[in-house]
Amino acid sequence: MKIYLDLLPEEKKEEIKKKKAFWMIIRQELRFLIPIIVFISILFSINLILKIQSDSWNGIYSLEQSQKEYQELKTYEEEFRQVNSKISSFSRLQEGHLYWSNVFYQLSDLVPEEISINGLITKDYQVSLSGKAKNRNNLLALQEKIQSSECFSNVNVPLSNLVNKENVDFQIDFEVAINCLKNK
């Protein structure tokens, strides 16, 4: 058995009680404060993680937007490439185009009124002209005009066309110069 002697004055006892109460309150406050500090630090770390993730998502979004713009630009480039290809093939086609209207204008100037043209057949650069002349002299005049033209060569009038003197059915074959067909 232990015996305790209380030799402290009452003031000291009060002071010791107050110190114990003070330290007990401090301990209890620390018990509350530590979880609050941990909770606040967790909130700050979550906030930091969310900020980092938000920044990365914004970077991905801006990259995706620039990628969409790049894709759109690529689409336009492909459309331009197709249009340019069509234009170049159209230009090549136009370069190879033969303008027969020049030949028709020249023939209309060369053919006198006494001659009527019934048919015109072309194959490559060969032209076969058929029709009816009032007389043989008109046909011979047409042959000379065609031969003297710069655009026509190798004029061939069969002798059978020259047998009749009046109402001559004829056929004239000739070649057209390429430069006359290429120019507008």
C-alpha atoms as a printed R data frame, in Angstrom:
    type eleno elety resid chain resno       x      y        z
1   ATOM     1    CA   MET     A     1   0.000  0.000    0.000
2   ATOM     2    CA   LYS     A     2   1.207  3.380   -0.890
3   ATOM     3    CA   ILE     A     3   0.611  6.442    0.937
4   ATOM     4    CA   TYR     A     4   0.536  9.780   -0.774
5   ATOM     5    CA   LEU     A     5   1.231 12.938    1.022
6   ATOM     6    CA   ASP     A     6  -0.228 16.045   -0.422
7   ATOM     7    CA   LEU     A     7   2.141 18.778    0.547
8   ATOM     8    CA   LEU     A     8   1.488 21.172   -2.266
9   ATOM     9    CA   PRO     A     9  -0.403 24.306   -1.608
10  ATOM    10    CA   GLU     A    10  -3.783 24.786   -3.203
11  ATOM    11    CA   GLU     A    11  -2.539 27.452   -5.554
12  ATOM    12    CA   LYS     A    12   0.036 25.085   -6.949
13  ATOM    13    CA   LYS     A    13  -2.601 22.388   -7.285
14  ATOM    14    CA   GLU     A    14  -4.809 24.769   -9.230
15  ATOM    15    CA   GLU     A    15  -1.885 25.726  -11.404
16  ATOM    16    CA   ILE     A    16  -1.059 22.066  -12.125
17  ATOM    17    CA   LYS     A    17  -4.727 21.351  -12.942
18  ATOM    18    CA   LYS     A    18  -4.785 24.307  -15.304
19  ATOM    19    CA   LYS     A    19  -1.561 23.100  -16.973
20  ATOM    20    CA   LYS     A    20  -3.007 19.589  -17.353
21  ATOM    21    CA   ALA     A    21  -6.244 21.013  -18.764
22  ATOM    22    CA   PHE     A    22  -4.253 23.281  -21.089
23  ATOM    23    CA   TRP     A    23  -2.135 20.399  -22.420
24  ATOM    24    CA   MET     A    24  -5.191 18.189  -22.713
25  ATOM    25    CA   ILE     A    25  -6.925 20.891  -24.784
26  ATOM    26    CA   ILE     A    26  -3.769 21.257  -26.894
27  ATOM    27    CA   ARG     A    27  -3.666 17.472  -27.465
28  ATOM    28    CA   GLN     A    28  -7.337 17.419  -28.393
29  ATOM    29    CA   GLU     A    29  -6.845 20.373  -30.710
30  ATOM    30    CA   LEU     A    30  -3.887 18.590  -32.317
31  ATOM    31    CA   ARG     A    31  -6.044 15.485  -32.712
32  ATOM    32    CA   PHE     A    32  -8.556 17.618  -34.621
33  ATOM    33    CA   LEU     A    33  -5.965 19.767  -36.365
34  ATOM    34    CA   ILE     A    34  -3.814 16.934  -37.799
35  ATOM    35    CA   PRO     A    35  -6.708 15.287  -39.689
36  ATOM    36    CA   ILE     A    36  -7.788 18.720  -40.925
37  ATOM    37    CA   ILE     A    37  -4.225 19.455  -42.113
38  ATOM    38    CA   VAL     A    38  -4.067 16.017  -43.784
39  ATOM    39    CA   PHE     A    39  -7.469 16.632  -45.376
40  ATOM    40    CA   ILE     A    40  -6.413 20.093  -46.589
41  ATOM    41    CA   SER     A    41  -3.144 18.675  -47.995
42  ATOM    42    CA   ILE     A    42  -5.144 15.948  -49.766
43  ATOM    43    CA   LEU     A    43  -7.444 18.618  -51.225
44  ATOM    44    CA   PHE     A    44  -4.443 20.663  -52.402
45  ATOM    45    CA   SER     A    45  -2.825 17.597  -53.986
46  ATOM    46    CA   ILE     A    46  -6.116 16.669  -55.684
47  ATOM    47    CA   ASN     A    47  -6.415 20.256  -56.894
48  ATOM    48    CA   LEU     A    48  -2.855 20.084  -58.274
49  ATOM    49    CA   ILE     A    49  -3.512 16.743  -59.992
50  ATOM    50    CA   LEU     A    50  -6.740 18.089  -61.510
51  ATOM    51    CA   LYS     A    51  -4.937 21.213  -62.711
52  ATOM    52    CA   ILE     A    52  -2.210 19.107  -64.347
53  ATOM    53    CA   GLN     A    53  -4.794 16.837  -65.937
54  ATOM    54    CA   SER     A    54  -6.836 19.826  -67.096
55  ATOM    55    CA   ASP     A    55  -3.734 21.322  -68.689
56  ATOM    56    CA   SER     A    56  -2.975 18.034  -70.450
57  ATOM    57    CA   TRP     A    57  -6.581 17.766  -71.695
58  ATOM    58    CA   ASN     A    58  -6.390 21.344  -72.945
59  ATOM    59    CA   GLY     A    59  -3.151 20.461  -74.744
60  ATOM    60    CA   ILE     A    60  -4.756 17.379  -76.279
61  ATOM    61    CA   TYR     A    61  -7.811 19.428  -77.276
62  ATOM    62    CA   SER     A    62  -5.697 22.140  -78.906
63  ATOM    63    CA   LEU     A    63  -3.647 19.439  -80.645
64  ATOM    64    CA   GLU     A    64  -6.849 17.803  -81.850
65  ATOM    65    CA   GLN     A    65  -8.154 21.169  -83.063
66  ATOM    66    CA   SER     A    66  -4.914 21.801  -84.934
67  ATOM    67    CA   GLN     A    67  -5.119 18.234  -86.245
68  ATOM    68    CA   LYS     A    68  -8.656 18.958  -87.517
69  ATOM    69    CA   GLU     A    69  -7.377 22.128  -89.165
70  ATOM    70    CA   TYR     A    70  -4.534 20.101  -90.638
71  ATOM    71    CA   GLN     A    71  -6.998 17.486  -91.898
72  ATOM    72    CA   GLU     A    72  -9.179 20.244  -93.362
73  ATOM    73    CA   LEU     A    73  -6.126 21.792  -95.002
74  ATOM    74    CA   LYS     A    74  -5.139 18.378  -96.328
75  ATOM    75    CA   THR     A    75  -8.663 17.917  -97.717
76  ATOM    76    CA   TYR     A    76  -8.430 21.276  -99.495
77  ATOM    77    CA   GLU     A    77  -5.009 20.392 -100.881
78  ATOM    78    CA   GLU     A    78  -6.399 17.108 -102.219
79  ATOM    79    CA   GLU     A    79  -9.333 18.949 -103.815
80  ATOM    80    CA   PHE     A    80  -6.911 21.455 -105.370
81  ATOM    81    CA   ARG     A    81  -4.778 18.590 -106.648
82  ATOM    82    CA   GLN     A    82  -7.837 16.950 -108.241
83  ATOM    83    CA   VAL     A    83  -9.017 20.227 -109.787
84  ATOM    84    CA   ASN     A    84  -5.522 20.938 -111.124
85  ATOM    85    CA   SER     A    85  -5.388 17.432 -112.560
86  ATOM    86    CA   LYS     A    86  -8.736 17.954 -114.287
87  ATOM    87    CA   ILE     A    87  -7.615 21.338 -115.579
88  ATOM    88    CA   SER     A    88  -4.358 19.914 -116.934
89  ATOM    89    CA   SER     A    89  -6.188 17.038 -118.654
90  ATOM    90    CA   PHE     A    90  -8.685 19.561 -120.048
91  ATOM    91    CA   SER     A    91  -5.774 21.698 -121.280
92  ATOM    92    CA   ARG     A    92  -4.163 18.672 -122.927
93  ATOM    93    CA   LEU     A    93  -7.501 17.805 -124.508
94  ATOM    94    CA   GLN     A    94  -7.900 21.383 -125.687
95  ATOM    95    CA   GLU     A    95  -4.367 21.403 -127.105
96  ATOM    96    CA   GLY     A    96  -5.210 18.317 -129.146
97  ATOM    97    CA   HIS     A    97  -8.557 19.770 -130.213
98  ATOM    98    CA   LEU     A    98  -8.961 20.373 -133.913
99  ATOM    99    CA   TYR     A    99 -10.908 23.461 -135.000
100 ATOM   100    CA   TRP     A   100 -12.749 22.358 -138.115
101 ATOM   101    CA   SER     A   101 -14.660 25.621 -138.172
102 ATOM   102    CA   ASN     A   102 -11.628 27.279 -139.818
103 ATOM   103    CA   VAL     A   103 -11.787 24.725 -142.612
104 ATOM   104    CA   PHE     A   104 -15.525 25.279 -143.047
105 ATOM   105    CA   TYR     A   105 -15.075 29.071 -143.210
106 ATOM   106    CA   GLN     A   106 -12.352 28.735 -145.825
107 ATOM   107    CA   LEU     A   107 -14.394 26.266 -147.855
108 ATOM   108    CA   SER     A   108 -17.415 28.556 -147.742
109 ATOM   109    CA   ASP     A   109 -15.227 31.357 -149.116
110 ATOM   110    CA   LEU     A   110 -13.790 29.121 -151.833
111 ATOM   111    CA   VAL     A   111 -16.972 27.448 -153.063
112 ATOM   112    CA   PRO     A   112 -18.783 29.566 -155.704
113 ATOM   113    CA   GLU     A   113 -22.560 29.889 -155.804
114 ATOM   114    CA   GLU     A   114 -22.805 27.634 -158.858
115 ATOM   115    CA   ILE     A   115 -21.649 24.686 -156.769
116 ATOM   116    CA   SER     A   116 -23.692 23.022 -154.047
117 ATOM   117    CA   ILE     A   117 -22.069 20.812 -151.432
118 ATOM   118    CA   ASN     A   118 -24.058 17.678 -150.547
119 ATOM   119    CA   GLY     A   119 -21.628 15.900 -148.261
120 ATOM   120    CA   LEU     A   120 -18.444 16.378 -146.311
121 ATOM   121    CA   ILE     A   121 -16.580 13.435 -144.783
122 ATOM   122    CA   THR     A   122 -13.435 13.716 -142.662
123 ATOM   123    CA   LYS     A   123 -11.012 11.081 -141.533
124 ATOM   124    CA   ASP     A   124  -7.971 12.251 -139.605
125 ATOM   125    CA   TYR     A   125  -6.751 15.148 -141.754
126 ATOM   126    CA   GLN     A   126  -8.375 13.910 -144.987
127 ATOM   127    CA   VAL     A   127 -11.515 15.599 -146.291
128 ATOM   128    CA   SER     A   128 -13.818 14.201 -148.936
129 ATOM   129    CA   LEU     A   129 -16.157 16.802 -150.382
130 ATOM   130    CA   SER     A   130 -19.099 15.781 -152.612
131 ATOM   131    CA   GLY     A   131 -21.677 17.871 -154.391
132 ATOM   132    CA   LYS     A   132 -23.058 19.120 -157.699
133 ATOM   133    CA   ALA     A   133 -21.598 21.747 -160.002
134 ATOM   134    CA   LYS     A   134 -23.568 23.527 -162.760
135 ATOM   135    CA   ASN     A   135 -20.737 22.935 -165.206
136 ATOM   136    CA   ARG     A   136 -17.241 21.507 -165.469
137 ATOM   137    CA   ASN     A   137 -15.536 24.920 -165.473
138 ATOM   138    CA   ASN     A   138 -17.003 25.718 -162.051
139 ATOM   139    CA   LEU     A   139 -15.619 22.433 -160.724
140 ATOM   140    CA   LEU     A   140 -12.174 23.141 -162.194
141 ATOM   141    CA   ALA     A   141 -12.255 26.653 -160.698
142 ATOM   142    CA   LEU     A   142 -13.061 25.133 -157.278
143 ATOM   143    CA   GLN     A   143 -10.187 22.672 -157.685
144 ATOM   144    CA   GLU     A   144  -7.766 25.519 -158.464
145 ATOM   145    CA   LYS     A   145  -8.978 27.584 -155.485
146 ATOM   146    CA   ILE     A   146  -8.556 24.623 -153.141
147 ATOM   147    CA   GLN     A   147  -5.064 23.895 -154.522
148 ATOM   148    CA   SER     A   148  -3.999 27.527 -154.133
149 ATOM   149    CA   SER     A   149  -5.109 27.652 -150.488
150 ATOM   150    CA   GLU     A   150  -2.374 27.310 -147.850
151 ATOM   151    CA   CYS     A   151  -4.480 25.033 -145.668
152 ATOM   152    CA   PHE     A   152  -5.245 22.389 -148.308
153 ATOM   153    CA   SER     A   153  -2.878 20.033 -150.120
154 ATOM   154    CA   ASN     A   154  -2.944 16.818 -152.170
155 ATOM   155    CA   VAL     A   155  -6.129 17.830 -153.958
156 ATOM   156    CA   ASN     A   156  -7.519 14.906 -155.956
157 ATOM   157    CA   VAL     A   157 -10.406 15.208 -158.405
158 ATOM   158    CA   PRO     A   158 -11.147 11.900 -160.130
159 ATOM   159    CA   LEU     A   159 -11.315 12.068 -163.935
160 ATOM   160    CA   SER     A   160 -14.763 10.514 -163.849
161 ATOM   161    CA   ASN     A   161 -15.983 13.799 -162.340
162 ATOM   162    CA   LEU     A   162 -14.856 15.676 -165.444
163 ATOM   163    CA   VAL     A   163 -16.713 13.541 -168.025
164 ATOM   164    CA   ASN     A   164 -19.971 15.523 -167.908
165 ATOM   165    CA   LYS     A   165 -20.007 19.106 -169.084
166 ATOM   166    CA   GLU     A   166 -23.223 20.200 -167.304
167 ATOM   167    CA   ASN     A   167 -24.726 19.165 -163.911
168 ATOM   168    CA   VAL     A   168 -21.533 17.508 -162.784
169 ATOM   169    CA   ASP     A   169 -21.701 15.259 -159.712
170 ATOM   170    CA   PHE     A   170 -18.279 15.424 -158.138
171 ATOM   171    CA   GLN     A   171 -16.103 14.284 -155.282
172 ATOM   172    CA   ILE     A   172 -12.916 16.110 -154.271
173 ATOM   173    CA   ASP     A   173 -10.442 14.617 -151.817
174 ATOM   174    CA   PHE     A   174  -7.779 16.748 -150.124
175 ATOM   175    CA   GLU     A   175  -5.715 16.985 -146.976
176 ATOM   176    CA   VAL     A   176  -5.955 19.766 -144.417
177 ATOM   177    CA   ALA     A   177  -2.779 21.235 -142.932
178 ATOM   178    CA   ILE     A   178  -2.489 20.599 -139.201
179 ATOM   179    CA   ASN     A   179  -1.700 24.222 -138.343
180 ATOM   180    CA   CYS     A   180  -5.011 25.299 -139.924
181 ATOM   181    CA   LEU     A   181  -6.875 22.907 -137.627
182 ATOM   182    CA   LYS     A   182  -4.984 23.844 -134.480
183 ATOM   183    CA   ASN     A   183  -5.523 27.614 -134.722
184 ATOM   184    CA   LYS     A   184  -8.785 29.136 -133.660
